[in-house]
């Protein structure tokens, strides 16, 4: 039985990846320090014979006993409300954490896939974004802590690939959604659904003309799985290319939820990208991958998940307490 280490296993994507690898017959070691992850995301796996969990911060030395075949590095804050509150931790997990895991992969002769992001493109001047676009990133802006952590992560991964001959894979993840998203993490889908369920008006930043594209989590996981077992070491976009304006998306959510909330407008945050749409030509050619779940189906499944939250969870205003994780 092949063994895989998944960091960030208690997070949204990490928990779904853990499910997929167990389903595929792998021995899964999940690792998380719960800085943004949630124990309930992996509660159903804790007694599974093929799942082991280690509570650990990957910015510290990572030790795994015995053989290890694959590593998926998904430990990182992933929403602006998170990485603006814990900017140094965000930079450290992308740099020190990645360095630790690349070293582990080298020692174990394991293949490693790192989770990069569409944020490496910044506020893009090319649309849609292809993998050979270098991006338009403000290195010293508030979002730079996440953008540059991921860009460094890609650079050090390629350095290990070229210098040490390490088997590496890089996925550039575009907006992904589905069950287990954290309600108050600041991203548009849980924000809109939470506001609708609480009877609040939906908040749109700027004019709402900015675009996003949304990939359902099952499709994203399938693309990541296929990329891991490909023979391609360079970055690959995985996302849904069908874009929509945020204003139109807000109107879709109001219709989906059956509420009659108004849309209210607030100032656009600094460096918020105006367009974000992946060119997935490479994923189609390389992996024979395209997203299968359309937005209406995926949003309906996601809304059912949020509807099951308790009133306490739905009305919790403080999204996460980071105090015990802030050391430097």
C-alpha positions as CSV (number, residue, x, y, z in Angstrom):
1,X,0.0,0.0,0.0
2,X,1.5,3.4,-1.1
3,X,1.8,6.0,1.6
4,X,1.0,9.7,1.2
5,X,1.6,12.7,3.5
6,X,-1.0,15.5,3.1
7,X,-0.2,18.7,5.0
8,X,-3.1,21.0,5.7
9,X,-5.2,17.9,6.0
10,X,-7.8,19.5,8.3
11,X,-8.4,22.3,5.8
12,X,-11.0,22.5,3.1
13,X,-9.0,21.0,0.2
14,X,-6.7,18.9,2.4
15,X,-9.7,17.0,3.9
16,X,-11.2,16.3,0.5
17,X,-7.8,15.1,-0.8
18,X,-7.5,12.8,2.2
19,X,-10.9,11.3,1.3
20,X,-9.9,10.8,-2.3
21,X,-6.5,9.1,-1.5
22,X,-8.1,6.7,1.0
23,X,-10.8,5.9,-1.5
24,X,-8.0,5.1,-4.0
25,X,-6.4,2.7,-1.6
26,X,-3.6,4.8,-0.1
27,X,-2.3,4.9,3.4
28,X,-2.8,8.6,4.3
29,X,-0.9,10.6,6.9
30,X,-2.7,13.8,7.6
31,X,-0.7,16.7,9.2
32,X,-2.1,20.0,10.4
33,X,-1.6,22.5,13.3
34,X,-5.3,23.7,13.0
35,X,-4.3,27.3,12.4
36,X,-7.0,27.6,9.8
37,X,-8.1,23.9,9.6
38,X,-10.9,22.4,11.6
39,X,-11.0,19.1,13.4
40,X,-14.5,18.4,12.2
41,X,-13.3,18.2,8.6
42,X,-11.4,15.0,9.3
43,X,-13.5,13.7,12.2
44,X,-14.9,11.0,10.0
45,X,-11.4,9.7,9.1
46,X,-9.9,9.5,12.6
47,X,-10.9,5.8,13.1
48,X,-10.2,4.7,9.6
49,X,-7.5,2.0,9.4
50,X,-5.7,3.8,6.5
51,X,-5.6,7.2,8.1
52,X,-3.1,8.5,10.6
53,X,-3.1,12.1,11.9
54,X,-0.2,14.1,13.2
55,X,-0.7,17.5,14.8
56,X,2.3,19.5,13.7
57,X,3.4,22.9,12.3
58,X,5.3,22.2,9.1
59,X,7.5,25.3,9.6
60,X,9.2,23.2,12.2
61,X,11.3,20.1,11.2
62,X,9.0,17.4,9.9
63,X,9.8,13.8,10.8
64,X,8.0,10.8,9.4
65,X,9.0,7.2,10.3
66,X,9.3,4.6,7.7
67,X,8.9,4.8,3.9
68,X,6.9,7.6,2.2
69,X,5.9,7.6,-1.5
70,X,4.2,10.9,-2.0
71,X,3.8,14.3,-0.3
72,X,1.0,16.9,-1.0
73,X,1.9,20.2,0.6
74,X,-1.5,22.0,1.2
75,X,-0.7,23.7,4.5
76,X,-1.3,27.5,4.2
77,X,-3.9,30.1,5.0
78,X,-5.8,30.6,1.7
79,X,-8.2,33.5,2.2
80,X,-7.4,37.3,2.6
81,X,-9.0,37.6,6.0
82,X,-6.6,34.8,7.2
83,X,-3.3,35.9,5.7
84,X,-3.9,39.6,6.6
85,X,-4.3,38.5,10.2
86,X,-1.3,36.1,10.2
87,X,1.0,37.5,7.5
88,X,4.3,36.2,9.0
89,X,2.8,32.7,9.5
90,X,1.7,32.8,5.9
91,X,5.1,33.7,4.6
92,X,6.8,31.0,6.9
93,X,4.6,28.1,5.7
94,X,5.3,28.9,2.1
95,X,9.0,29.3,2.7
96,X,10.2,27.3,5.7
97,X,7.4,24.8,5.5
98,X,8.0,24.1,1.8
99,X,11.8,23.8,2.5
100,X,11.2,21.3,5.2
101,X,8.9,19.2,3.1
102,X,11.2,19.3,0.1
103,X,14.0,18.1,2.3
104,X,11.7,15.3,3.6
105,X,10.8,14.3,0.0
106,X,14.5,14.2,-0.9
107,X,15.3,12.0,2.2
108,X,12.5,9.6,1.4
109,X,12.9,9.7,-2.3
110,X,9.2,10.7,-2.5
111,X,7.4,12.6,-5.2
112,X,6.0,16.0,-3.9
113,X,3.2,18.1,-5.2
114,X,2.9,21.6,-3.9
115,X,-0.3,23.7,-3.9
116,X,0.3,27.0,-5.6
117,X,-2.4,29.4,-6.5
118,X,-3.8,31.7,-9.2
119,X,-2.7,34.5,-6.9
120,X,0.8,34.2,-8.4
121,X,-0.7,36.1,-11.3
122,X,-1.6,39.0,-9.1
123,X,-4.0,41.5,-10.7
124,X,-3.4,40.0,-14.2
125,X,-2.8,42.1,-17.3
126,X,-3.3,38.9,-19.5
127,X,-6.7,37.3,-19.7
128,X,-7.3,34.4,-19.3
129,X,-4.1,33.5,-17.5
130,X,-1.8,30.9,-19.0
131,X,1.0,29.1,-17.1
132,X,3.7,31.1,-19.0
133,X,2.3,34.4,-17.8
134,X,4.7,35.8,-15.1
135,X,2.1,37.9,-13.3
136,X,1.5,41.4,-12.0
137,X,2.1,41.3,-8.2
138,X,2.5,44.1,-5.7
139,X,5.3,42.5,-3.6
140,X,4.8,45.0,-0.7
141,X,1.0,45.3,-0.7
142,X,-1.1,43.6,1.9
143,X,-1.8,40.6,-0.3
144,X,1.9,40.2,-1.1
145,X,2.5,38.0,1.9
146,X,0.4,35.3,0.3
147,X,1.3,36.0,-3.4
148,X,5.1,36.0,-2.7
149,X,5.0,33.0,-0.4
150,X,3.5,31.0,-3.2
151,X,5.8,32.4,-5.8
152,X,8.8,31.5,-3.6
153,X,7.3,28.1,-3.0
154,X,7.3,27.5,-6.8
155,X,10.9,28.8,-7.1
156,X,12.4,26.6,-4.4
157,X,10.4,23.6,-5.7
158,X,11.9,24.0,-9.1
159,X,15.3,24.5,-7.6
160,X,15.0,21.1,-5.8
161,X,13.8,19.5,-9.1
162,X,16.7,20.9,-11.1
163,X,19.5,20.6,-8.6
164,X,18.6,17.4,-6.7
165,X,16.5,15.7,-9.4
166,X,13.5,15.6,-7.1
167,X,10.2,14.5,-8.6
168,X,8.0,17.6,-8.2
169,X,4.6,18.7,-9.3
170,X,3.1,22.2,-9.0
171,X,-0.7,22.9,-9.2
172,X,-1.9,26.5,-9.6
173,X,-5.3,26.4,-7.9
174,X,-8.1,28.8,-9.0
175,X,-11.1,29.6,-6.9
176,X,-12.5,26.3,-5.5
177,X,-15.6,25.8,-3.5
178,X,-17.8,23.1,-1.9
179,X,-18.7,21.5,1.5
180,X,-16.3,22.2,4.4
181,X,-15.5,25.7,3.4
182,X,-15.2,27.9,6.5
183,X,-18.3,30.1,6.7
184,X,-16.5,33.3,7.8
185,X,-13.2,33.0,6.0
186,X,-13.8,36.1,3.9
187,X,-14.1,34.5,0.5
188,X,-17.1,35.4,-1.7
189,X,-19.0,32.1,-1.7
190,X,-19.2,31.4,2.1
191,X,-19.7,35.2,2.6
192,X,-22.7,35.4,0.3
193,X,-24.2,32.2,1.6
194,X,-23.7,33.2,5.2
195,X,-25.3,36.6,4.6
196,X,-28.2,35.1,2.8
197,X,-28.9,32.5,5.5
198,X,-28.7,35.2,8.2
199,X,-31.0,37.5,6.3
200,X,-28.4,40.1,5.7
201,X,-27.8,42.1,2.5
202,X,-25.1,40.7,0.3
203,X,-21.8,42.7,0.3
204,X,-20.2,43.4,-3.1
205,X,-16.8,45.1,-3.2
206,X,-16.3,47.7,-5.9
207,X,-18.9,47.9,-8.7
208,X,-19.2,44.1,-8.9
209,X,-17.8,44.1,-12.4
210,X,-14.8,42.1,-11.4
211,X,-14.9,38.5,-12.5
212,X,-14.2,35.2,-10.9
213,X,-14.5,31.6,-12.0
214,X,-15.4,28.8,-9.5
215,X,-14.3,25.2,-9.6
216,X,-16.2,22.6,-7.6
217,X,-14.0,20.7,-5.1
218,X,-14.5,17.2,-6.6
219,X,-13.2,18.5,-10.0
220,X,-10.3,20.3,-8.3
221,X,-9.3,17.1,-6.4
222,X,-9.5,15.1,-9.6
223,X,-7.2,17.5,-11.4
224,X,-4.7,17.4,-8.5
225,X,-4.8,13.6,-8.4
226,X,-4.1,13.3,-12.1
227,X,-1.3,15.9,-12.0
228,X,0.5,14.0,-9.2
229,X,0.6,10.9,-11.4
230,X,1.6,12.7,-14.5
231,X,5.3,13.2,-15.6
232,X,5.1,17.0,-15.7
233,X,7.2,19.1,-13.3
234,X,6.1,22.6,-14.2
235,X,3.0,24.5,-13.0
236,X,-0.4,23.5,-14.2
237,X,-3.6,25.6,-13.9
238,X,-6.5,23.7,-12.4
239,X,-9.8,25.6,-12.3
240,X,-13.0,26.2,-14.0
241,X,-12.7,28.6,-17.0
242,X,-16.3,29.8,-16.9
243,X,-16.2,33.3,-15.4
244,X,-18.9,35.5,-14.0
245,X,-19.1,39.0,-12.6
246,X,-19.4,39.2,-8.8
247,X,-22.6,41.3,-9.2
248,X,-24.2,38.6,-11.4
249,X,-23.0,35.9,-8.9
250,X,-24.6,37.7,-6.0
251,X,-27.9,37.7,-7.9
252,X,-27.5,33.9,-8.5
253,X,-27.0,33.4,-4.8
254,X,-30.1,35.3,-3.9
255,X,-32.1,33.2,-6.4
256,X,-30.5,30.0,-5.2
257,X,-31.2,30.7,-1.5
258,X,-34.7,32.0,-2.1
259,X,-34.0,35.1,-0.1
260,X,-34.9,38.7,-1.0
261,X,-31.7,40.4,0.2
262,X,-30.4,43.5,-1.5
263,X,-26.9,43.9,-2.8
264,X,-24.8,46.6,-1.0
265,X,-21.6,48.0,-2.3
266,X,-18.3,48.8,-0.5
267,X,-14.9,49.9,-1.5
268,X,-12.7,47.5,-3.3
269,X,-9.8,46.1,-1.2
270,X,-6.2,47.0,-2.1
271,X,-4.8,44.9,-5.0
272,X,-8.0,42.9,-5.4
273,X,-7.7,41.4,-8.9
274,X,-10.3,42.6,-11.4
275,X,-10.2,39.5,-13.5
276,X,-9.4,35.9,-12.7
277,X,-9.9,33.1,-15.2
278,X,-7.7,30.1,-15.9
279,X,-6.6,29.0,-19.3
280,X,-6.8,25.2,-18.8
281,X,-5.5,24.2,-22.2
282,X,-2.4,22.5,-20.6
283,X,-4.5,20.5,-18.2
284,X,-6.7,19.3,-21.0
285,X,-3.8,18.2,-23.1
286,X,-1.6,16.9,-20.4
287,X,-4.1,15.3,-18.0
288,X,-7.2,14.9,-20.1
289,X,-8.9,16.9,-17.4
290,X,-11.8,19.4,-17.6
291,X,-14.2,20.3,-14.8
292,X,-17.5,18.3,-15.0
293,X,-19.7,19.9,-12.3
294,X,-21.5,23.1,-13.5
295,X,-21.9,26.0,-11.2
296,X,-25.6,25.5,-10.5
297,X,-25.1,21.9,-9.4
298,X,-22.1,22.7,-7.3
299,X,-23.6,25.7,-5.6
300,X,-26.7,23.7,-4.7
301,X,-24.5,21.1,-3.0
302,X,-22.6,23.8,-1.2
303,X,-25.7,25.6,0.0
304,X,-27.0,22.4,1.4
305,X,-23.8,22.1,3.5
306,X,-24.1,25.6,4.8
307,X,-27.8,25.1,5.6
308,X,-26.9,22.3,8.0
309,X,-24.7,24.6,10.2
310,X,-26.0,25.3,13.7
311,X,-27.3,28.7,14.6
312,X,-24.2,29.3,16.7
313,X,-21.9,28.5,13.8
314,X,-24.0,30.6,11.4
315,X,-24.0,33.7,13.6
316,X,-20.4,33.5,14.9
317,X,-18.8,36.8,14.0
318,X,-15.1,36.1,14.9
319,X,-14.0,33.7,12.2
320,X,-10.9,32.3,13.8
321,X,-8.7,32.8,16.9
322,X,-5.1,32.9,15.9
323,X,-3.6,34.1,19.2
324,X,-2.0,30.8,20.2
325,X,-0.2,30.5,16.8
326,X,1.3,34.0,16.8
327,X,4.8,33.7,18.1
328,X,6.9,35.8,15.8
